[in-house]
Amino acid sequence: MKVFVTGGAGYIGSVTTRRLLDAGHSVVVFDSLERGHRAAVDARARLVAGDLRNAAAIRDALAAARPDAVVHFAAFAYVGESMENPGLYFANNVGGGINLAEAMRLAGVKKLVFSSSCATYGHPERVPIDEKVPQRPINPYGESKLQCEGVFRWYERIYGLQPVFLRYFNACGADARFGEDHRPETHLIPLVLDVALGRRPQITIFGEDYATPDGTCIRDYIHVLDLAQAHVLALEKSVSGPFNLGNGDGYSVREVIAAAREVTRHAIPAVTAPRRPGDPDRLVAASAQAREVLGWKPEFPVLSDILQSAWAWKCQHPQGYGE
């Protein structure tokens, strides 16, 4: 297939682009490079620098590429930033999603795989979280993802769009060439590894009084290679609708730190701080639907393997992509 990947210069987008190319598909990456990295785009893909907020730019790029399908990653993804500047998130994530949907309609492209999020569930009614759990976001980032799902559902109903919503949990790990380099970095695993590299003095644990065995939050960590494979499967199968992606097992903050100490053989000092507002005790995915319908199965469910891949990339790229 010819695949058009928005946000292909970002973390998950770069790894998915490589996996698509390895599977024999051709790829055009559309990315503003505002938060992505040119060096994260596989040389076999064609990069078009453009912003989804520019309706003409995405319309022209899509018309020129004439793809069979679109994989949509491009979005801002900092929960804290979304609470400080919600307008930015609705303008970029939702406005960009509308522009993409219109461009697809005009170009006659039907297949869409959308990078959604477990943030659409907010404080879930039950855990593990399946696709029937009510979506009640507690921050503008999660709300923006949910609103995009709504836009694409209406384009499905009215214009025949075929959207797949991949709602994934905590993406982590790296492949041999591409890894996690956010500016600023907010995710636990790269922050912990930065401490091991000596780039940070310590890791901060936000809250130790949660209703979990060791008092720290539990999250479902899913290897970026497994996420990439889910996107390939969603493209290659005639499916639509939502799929939660996770390992189905959760690890606490303290467990992640302890595992990182084993992998890196560094002490990794930790300090505690008060809870951050809005952090649920436990977020773990129920991914039976992805396994049954997509035929997806995580290849790297073990936390130490995930950490080892991220650590290897960090050691080779201590400054990230160095841009």
C-alpha positions in Angstrom: 0.0 0.0 0.0 0.8 3.7 -0.3 0.6 5.0 3.3 0.5 8.6 4.3 1.8 9.0 7.9 1.1 12.3 9.7 3.5 12.9 12.6 5.9 10.4 11.2 8.9 12.3 12.6 7.7 11.7 16.2 8.4 8.8 18.5 5.7 6.2 17.6 5.3 7.6 14.1 9.0 7.0 13.3 9.0 3.4 14.5 5.7 2.7 12.7 7.0 4.2 9.5 10.0 1.9 9.6 7.8 -1.1 10.3 5.5 -0.2 7.4 8.5 0.1 5.0 9.9 -3.2 6.3 6.5 -4.8 5.5 6.8 -3.6 1.9 4.6 -0.6 2.0 5.6 2.8 0.6 5.4 5.8 3.0 5.0 9.6 2.7 5.6 11.3 6.1 3.8 14.6 6.7 5.2 16.4 9.7 5.6 20.1 10.8 8.9 19.1 12.6 7.7 21.5 15.4 8.1 18.6 17.9 9.3 15.8 15.6 12.8 15.2 14.4 14.0 15.1 10.8 16.6 12.5 11.8 13.8 10.3 13.0 12.3 9.8 9.5 13.5 6.7 7.8 15.5 7.5 4.6 13.3 5.3 2.6 10.2 7.4 3.3 9.5 10.7 1.5 9.2 13.6 4.0 6.7 16.5 3.3 7.2 19.3 5.8 3.7 20.7 6.6 1.3 21.6 9.3 -2.1 20.1 9.7 -3.4 23.4 11.0 -2.9 24.6 7.4 -5.9 23.2 5.6 -4.4 23.9 2.1 -1.1 22.3 3.0 -2.6 19.0 4.0 -5.1 19.0 1.2 -2.4 19.5 -1.4 0.0 17.0 0.2 -2.7 14.3 0.3 -3.8 15.0 -3.2 -0.2 14.7 -4.5 0.6 11.6 -2.6 -2.6 9.7 -3.6 -2.3 7.2 -0.8 -4.4 4.1 -0.1 -4.5 4.8 3.6 -3.6 7.4 6.3 -2.0 6.7 9.7 -2.6 9.8 11.9 -0.2 10.4 14.7 0.3 14.2 14.5 -0.8 15.8 17.8 0.4 17.6 20.9 0.5 15.1 23.7 1.5 16.7 27.0 -1.3 16.4 29.6 0.1 19.2 31.8 0.5 21.6 28.9 -3.1 20.9 27.8 -4.3 22.0 31.2 -2.3 25.2 30.9 -3.2 26.0 27.3 -6.3 24.1 26.2 -6.8 26.3 23.2 -3.5 25.1 21.7 -4.7 21.5 22.0 -8.1 22.0 20.5 -6.7 24.1 17.7 -3.9 21.7 16.8 -5.3 18.3 17.6 -9.0 18.8 16.8 -8.6 21.5 14.1 -5.8 19.5 12.5 -8.0 16.4 12.6 -10.9 18.2 10.9 -8.5 19.4 8.2 -7.2 15.9 7.7 -10.7 14.4 7.5 -11.7 17.0 4.8 -8.5 16.4 2.8 -9.2 12.7 2.9 -12.8 13.2 1.7 -11.6 15.4 -1.2 -8.9 13.0 -2.1 -11.2 10.0 -1.9 -9.1 8.2 0.7 -11.2 6.0 3.0 -8.9 4.1 5.3 -7.7 5.8 8.5 -5.8 4.5 11.5 -5.9 7.1 14.3 -3.5 7.2 17.2 -5.9 7.7 20.0 -5.3 7.3 23.7 -6.3 5.7 27.0 -6.6 9.4 28.2 -10.1 9.4 26.6 -11.2 7.2 29.5 -10.2 9.5 32.3 -10.8 7.8 35.7 -12.1 4.5 34.4 -15.2 2.8 35.8 -13.3 -0.5 35.9 -9.9 -2.0 35.3 -8.7 -3.6 33.1 -10.1 -1.1 30.7 -12.0 -2.5 27.7 -13.5 -0.6 24.8 -16.9 -0.4 26.4 -15.7 1.6 29.4 -17.3 5.1 29.2 -15.0 7.7 27.8 -14.8 10.7 30.3 -11.6 12.6 29.8 -10.2 14.6 32.7 -7.9 16.9 30.7 -8.0 18.8 27.4 -5.5 16.4 25.8 -7.8 13.4 26.4 -10.8 15.5 25.3 -9.0 16.5 22.1 -8.5 12.8 21.2 -12.1 12.0 22.0 -13.3 14.9 19.9 -11.2 13.6 17.0 -12.8 10.2 17.3 -16.1 11.9 17.1 -15.2 13.9 14.0 -14.0 10.7 12.3 -17.1 8.8 13.3 -19.3 11.4 11.7 -17.2 11.3 8.5 -17.7 7.5 8.6 -21.4 7.9 8.9 -21.8 10.6 6.2 -18.9 10.0 3.8 -17.9 6.4 4.3 -14.6 6.9 6.0 -13.2 3.7 7.6 -11.6 4.8 10.8 -9.7 2.6 13.3 -9.0 4.0 16.8 -6.0 2.6 18.5 -6.2 3.6 22.1 -2.9 2.8 23.6 -1.5 3.0 27.1 2.1 3.9 28.1 4.3 3.7 25.0 7.9 2.9 25.8 11.0 1.2 24.5 12.9 1.7 21.3 13.9 -0.1 18.1 17.5 -0.3 16.9 17.3 3.0 15.1 14.6 5.2 16.5 13.7 6.0 20.1 12.1 8.5 22.5 13.2 12.1 22.4 10.6 14.5 23.6 11.4 18.2 24.4 10.7 18.4 27.3 10.6 14.8 28.4 7.7 13.9 30.7 7.5 10.0 30.5 8.8 7.9 33.4 11.1 5.5 31.6 13.2 8.0 29.7 13.4 10.2 32.8 14.6 7.2 34.9 17.2 6.4 32.2 18.4 10.0 32.1 19.2 9.6 35.8 21.2 6.5 35.1 23.1 8.5 32.4 23.9 11.2 34.8 21.8 13.8 33.0 19.4 14.2 35.9 20.3 13.9 39.7 17.3 11.9 40.7 13.8 10.7 39.7 10.7 12.1 41.4 7.9 9.8 42.5 4.7 11.8 42.5 2.6 10.3 45.3 3.1 7.2 47.4 -0.3 6.9 49.0 -2.3 5.4 46.1 -4.4 2.3 46.6 -1.8 0.0 45.1 0.5 -2.6 46.8 3.5 -0.2 47.1 1.5 3.1 47.1 2.6 4.3 43.7 0.7 4.5 40.5 0.4 1.4 38.3 0.5 1.8 34.5 0.4 -0.6 31.5 3.7 -0.2 29.6 3.6 -1.3 25.9 6.7 -1.6 23.7 6.7 0.9 20.8 7.4 -2.0 18.4 4.2 -3.7 19.5 2.3 -0.5 18.9 3.8 -0.2 15.5 2.8 -3.7 14.6 -0.8 -3.0 15.7 -0.9 -0.1 13.2 0.3 -2.4 10.4 -2.3 -5.0 11.2 -5.0 -2.4 11.4 -4.1 -1.2 7.9 -3.9 -4.6 6.4 -7.2 -5.8 7.7 -10.7 -4.7 6.8 -11.7 -3.4 10.2 -13.0 -0.3 11.9 -13.7 1.0 15.4 -11.7 1.1 18.7 -9.0 -1.2 20.0 -7.2 -0.8 23.3 -3.5 -1.7 23.2 -1.7 -2.8 26.3 0.0 -5.8 27.8 -2.7 -6.3 30.3 -0.3 -6.2 33.2 0.6 -3.1 35.1 3.8 -2.0 36.8 4.1 0.5 39.6 6.4 3.5 39.5 8.6 1.9 42.1 8.7 -1.4 40.1 9.8 0.5 37.0 12.6 2.2 38.9 13.7 -1.1 40.5 13.8 -2.8 37.1 15.8 0.1 35.6 18.4 -0.2 38.3 18.8 -3.9 37.4 19.1 -3.2 33.6 21.4 -0.1 33.9 23.3 -1.2 37.0 23.1 2.3 38.3 21.7 3.4 41.7 19.0 5.8 40.3 18.2 7.9 43.4 14.5 8.6 43.9 12.7 11.2 45.9 9.0 11.5 46.6 6.7 14.5 46.1 3.0 15.2 46.4 0.5 13.6 44.0 -0.1 15.3 40.7 -3.8 16.2 40.2 -5.8 13.8 38.0 -3.5 10.7 38.3 -5.6 7.5 38.7 -4.4 4.7 40.9 -4.2 2.1 38.2 -4.6 2.1 34.4 -4.3 -1.3 32.7 -5.7 -2.3 29.3 -8.0 -5.1 28.3 -6.7 -5.9 24.8 -8.8 -9.0 24.0 -10.5 -7.2 21.1 -7.2 -6.3 19.4 -5.9 -9.9 19.9 -9.1 -11.5 18.5 -9.9 -9.1 15.6 -6.5 -7.8 14.6 -4.6 -10.9 15.4 -2.3 -8.8 17.5 -0.1 -10.1 20.3 2.6 -8.2 22.1 6.1 -9.6 21.3 7.8 -7.7 24.1 5.6 -7.8 27.2 8.4 -8.1 29.8 9.4 -4.9 31.5 13.1 -5.6 31.6 13.1 -6.2 27.8 11.4 -2.9 27.2 13.8 -1.1 29.5 16.8 -2.8 27.8 15.8 -1.6 24.4 15.2 1.9 25.7 18.6 1.9 27.5 20.5 0.7 24.5 19.1 3.5 22.4 19.7 6.1 25.2 23.4 5.0 25.5 23.8 5.3 21.7 21.9 8.7 21.6 22.5 10.4 25.0 21.5 13.7 23.5 18.5 12.2 21.6 18.5 13.2 18.0 20.9 16.1 18.8 18.9 18.7 17.0 
